[in-house]
Amino acid sequence: MVMTLYKGPIIDFVKSGGAIHHGSTGESADKNWVTGTIILLGSIFGWSSFFILQSFTLKKYPAKLSLTAWICFMGMVQGAGVSLVMVRDLSAWKLGWDSRFLAATYSGILCSGVAYYVQGIVIRQRGPVFVTSFSPLCMIITAAIGAIVLAEKVHLGSVLGAIIIVSGLYTVVWGKSRDGKNSETDEKSNGLQELPVANDARSISVDDGLDGADKIVNIPDSKSPFRTQ
């Protein structure tokens, strides 16, 4: 939220003469802060809910490859439906041998297929909290690549947001590591069983032949100091 909503002064980490590519649309973008914030919060809520739903699904359907295929297929159907409603120009669906085709291929293979499969493996082993803690790193990587490759300006809000993200990530990973150690210690302590205590005396039933009932006679152990001769 800090990286997205707060800009602040420009910080030149990489000396270049590049300008902000979306500077012409800055005035119209400043008028939609409330709508953009609500949509951003909805996106974060939906993305978090997806990880929780995936963790519950993997418990009943542990086949990660076929689950990844279903996720990508349903995403394709939903994305195509929204695109047909929002974009009426059919020429937007045409892909040539250029950067658009490369971007679609990279997004489909790595960002969707490989990413969802790896997320399923990690969620299966470590839980959804461990996976979602690394999601904000994408914003840091995107900002760094944009500043280096595209010569975009880095604002103070991006730096502060990156510091908050790294601090939160380190805290979550540290807490999860301690949680794992504590659970292992509890399992070891609960797994310890008490040794059986041996009795010093043994008992047998003896029929005295008088009233037809058996009587219990205690026989001292051989190591007992009260051994009878």
C-alpha positions as CSV (number, residue, x, y, z in Angstrom):
1,M,0.0,0.0,0.0
2,V,2.9,2.4,0.8
3,M,4.6,1.6,-2.5
4,T,1.4,2.1,-4.5
5,L,-0.3,5.1,-2.8
6,Y,2.6,7.2,-1.6
7,K,5.1,8.6,-4.1
8,G,7.2,11.3,-2.4
9,P,10.4,12.8,-3.8
10,I,12.4,11.1,-6.6
11,I,15.5,9.3,-5.5
12,D,18.1,8.7,-8.3
13,F,19.8,5.4,-7.5
14,V,20.7,4.9,-11.2
15,K,21.9,8.1,-12.9
16,S,19.9,8.3,-16.1
17,G,18.0,10.8,-18.1
18,G,14.9,8.7,-18.3
19,A,11.6,10.2,-17.4
20,I,8.4,8.7,-16.1
21,H,6.7,6.9,-18.9
22,H,3.2,7.4,-17.5
23,G,3.6,11.2,-16.9
24,S,1.0,12.2,-19.4
25,T,-1.7,10.3,-17.6
26,G,-0.7,11.6,-14.1
27,E,-3.5,14.2,-13.9
28,S,-6.2,11.7,-14.6
29,A,-4.7,9.1,-12.3
30,D,-4.7,11.5,-9.4
31,K,-8.5,11.8,-9.6
32,N,-9.1,8.1,-8.9
33,W,-7.4,7.5,-5.6
34,V,-10.4,6.3,-3.7
35,T,-11.5,4.0,-6.5
36,G,-8.0,2.7,-7.0
37,T,-7.5,2.1,-3.3
38,I,-10.8,0.1,-3.1
39,I,-9.9,-2.0,-6.2
40,L,-6.4,-2.6,-4.8
41,L,-7.8,-3.8,-1.4
42,G,-10.2,-6.1,-3.3
43,S,-7.3,-7.5,-5.3
44,I,-5.3,-8.2,-2.2
45,F,-8.3,-9.8,-0.5
46,G,-9.0,-12.0,-3.5
47,W,-5.3,-13.0,-3.8
48,S,-5.1,-13.9,-0.1
49,S,-8.3,-15.9,-0.3
50,F,-7.0,-17.8,-3.3
51,F,-4.0,-19.1,-1.2
52,I,-6.3,-20.1,1.6
53,L,-8.7,-21.9,-0.8
54,Q,-5.7,-23.6,-2.4
55,S,-4.4,-24.9,0.9
56,F,-7.8,-26.4,1.8
57,T,-8.1,-27.9,-1.7
58,L,-4.7,-29.6,-1.5
59,K,-5.7,-31.5,1.6
60,K,-8.5,-33.2,-0.2
61,Y,-7.0,-33.2,-3.7
62,P,-3.2,-33.6,-3.4
63,A,-2.6,-33.9,-7.2
64,K,-0.7,-30.6,-7.7
65,L,-0.1,-30.9,-11.5
66,S,-3.8,-31.5,-12.4
67,L,-4.9,-28.8,-9.8
68,T,-2.5,-26.3,-11.5
69,A,-4.0,-27.2,-14.9
70,W,-7.5,-26.6,-13.6
71,I,-6.5,-23.3,-12.1
72,C,-4.9,-22.1,-15.3
73,F,-7.9,-23.3,-17.4
74,M,-10.4,-21.6,-15.2
75,G,-8.3,-18.4,-15.2
76,M,-8.2,-18.5,-19.0
77,V,-12.0,-18.9,-19.2
78,Q,-12.6,-16.0,-16.7
79,G,-10.0,-13.8,-18.3
80,A,-11.4,-14.4,-21.8
81,G,-14.9,-13.6,-20.6
82,V,-13.8,-10.3,-19.0
83,S,-11.8,-9.3,-22.0
84,L,-14.6,-9.9,-24.4
85,V,-16.8,-7.7,-22.3
86,M,-14.3,-4.9,-21.6
87,V,-12.4,-4.9,-25.0
88,R,-14.7,-4.9,-28.0
89,D,-11.9,-4.5,-30.5
90,L,-11.0,-8.0,-31.9
91,S,-7.6,-6.7,-33.1
92,A,-6.4,-6.8,-29.5
93,W,-6.4,-10.6,-29.6
94,K,-3.9,-10.7,-32.4
95,L,-0.4,-11.7,-31.4
96,G,2.7,-11.3,-33.6
97,W,6.3,-12.4,-33.3
98,D,7.2,-9.5,-31.1
99,S,7.3,-8.5,-27.4
100,R,3.6,-9.1,-27.0
101,F,3.9,-12.8,-27.9
102,L,7.0,-13.1,-25.6
103,A,5.1,-11.4,-22.7
104,A,2.1,-13.7,-23.1
105,T,4.3,-16.8,-23.3
106,Y,6.3,-15.8,-20.3
107,S,3.2,-15.0,-18.3
108,G,1.5,-18.2,-19.2
109,I,4.4,-20.6,-18.6
110,L,6.3,-19.1,-15.7
111,C,4.0,-16.7,-13.9
112,S,1.0,-19.0,-14.1
113,G,2.0,-22.7,-14.7
114,V,5.3,-23.0,-12.9
115,A,4.4,-20.4,-10.2
116,Y,1.1,-22.2,-9.2
117,Y,2.8,-25.6,-9.2
118,V,5.6,-24.4,-6.9
119,Q,3.1,-22.6,-4.7
120,G,1.1,-25.8,-4.3
121,I,4.3,-27.7,-3.3
122,V,5.2,-25.1,-0.7
123,I,1.7,-24.7,0.6
124,R,1.5,-28.5,1.0
125,Q,4.7,-28.6,3.1
126,R,4.8,-25.2,4.9
127,G,1.4,-23.8,4.8
128,P,-0.1,-20.7,3.0
129,V,1.4,-18.1,5.4
130,F,4.9,-19.0,4.3
131,V,4.0,-18.6,0.6
132,T,2.1,-15.3,1.0
133,S,4.9,-13.7,2.9
134,F,7.0,-13.8,-0.3
135,S,4.4,-12.3,-2.6
136,P,5.2,-8.6,-1.9
137,L,8.8,-9.3,-3.1
138,C,7.3,-9.1,-6.7
139,M,6.8,-5.4,-6.2
140,I,10.4,-4.8,-5.1
141,I,11.7,-6.9,-8.1
142,T,9.4,-5.0,-10.5
143,A,10.5,-1.6,-9.2
144,A,14.2,-2.6,-9.3
145,I,14.0,-3.9,-12.9
146,G,12.0,-0.9,-14.0
147,A,14.6,1.5,-12.6
148,I,17.5,-0.4,-14.2
149,V,16.1,-1.6,-17.5
150,L,13.4,1.0,-18.3
151,A,15.1,4.0,-16.5
152,E,12.0,4.7,-14.4
153,K,12.2,7.1,-11.5
154,V,12.3,5.6,-8.0
155,H,10.3,7.5,-5.4
156,L,10.7,7.6,-1.7
157,G,7.5,5.7,-1.2
158,S,8.9,2.8,-3.1
159,V,12.0,2.7,-0.9
160,L,10.0,2.9,2.3
161,G,7.6,0.2,1.1
162,A,10.5,-2.0,0.2
163,I,11.9,-1.6,3.7
164,I,8.6,-2.4,5.3
165,I,8.2,-5.5,3.0
166,V,11.6,-6.9,3.8
167,S,11.2,-6.3,7.5
168,G,7.8,-8.0,7.5
169,L,9.2,-10.9,5.4
170,Y,12.1,-11.4,7.8
171,T,9.8,-11.3,10.8
172,V,7.4,-13.9,9.3
173,V,10.2,-16.3,8.3
174,W,11.8,-15.9,11.7
175,G,8.5,-16.6,13.4
176,K,7.8,-19.7,11.3
177,S,11.2,-21.1,12.0
178,R,10.7,-20.8,15.7
179,D,7.2,-22.2,15.3
180,G,8.7,-25.3,13.6
181,K,11.3,-25.8,16.4
182,N,8.6,-25.4,19.1
183,S,6.4,-28.0,17.4
184,E,9.3,-30.5,17.1
185,T,10.1,-30.0,20.7
186,D,6.5,-30.6,21.7
187,E,6.3,-33.7,19.6
188,K,9.4,-35.1,21.2
189,S,8.2,-34.4,24.7
190,N,4.8,-35.9,24.0
191,G,6.4,-39.0,22.4
192,L,8.3,-39.8,25.6
193,Q,6.7,-42.7,27.5
194,E,7.2,-43.5,31.1
195,L,9.0,-46.7,31.9
196,P,6.8,-49.3,33.7
197,V,7.5,-49.7,37.4
198,A,8.2,-53.3,38.4
199,N,6.4,-54.5,41.5
200,D,8.5,-56.1,44.2
201,A,5.8,-58.7,45.0
202,R,4.0,-61.1,42.8
203,S,0.5,-62.5,43.5
204,I,-1.0,-65.9,42.7
205,S,-4.4,-67.4,43.4
206,V,-4.5,-70.5,45.6
207,D,-7.5,-72.8,46.1
208,D,-7.6,-73.7,49.8
209,G,-10.4,-76.3,49.3
210,L,-12.5,-75.0,52.2
211,D,-15.1,-72.7,50.9
212,G,-14.5,-73.2,47.2
213,A,-13.1,-69.7,46.7
214,D,-9.6,-68.7,45.6
215,K,-7.4,-66.7,47.9
216,I,-4.8,-64.2,46.7
217,V,-1.3,-64.9,48.2
218,N,1.5,-62.4,47.7
219,I,4.9,-63.8,47.0
220,P,7.8,-61.4,47.7
221,D,10.3,-60.8,45.0
222,S,13.7,-62.5,45.3
223,K,15.4,-59.1,45.5
224,S,13.2,-57.9,48.3
225,P,14.8,-57.6,51.7
226,F,11.7,-59.2,53.3
227,R,12.2,-62.4,51.4
228,T,10.8,-65.4,53.4
229,Q,12.8,-68.6,53.7
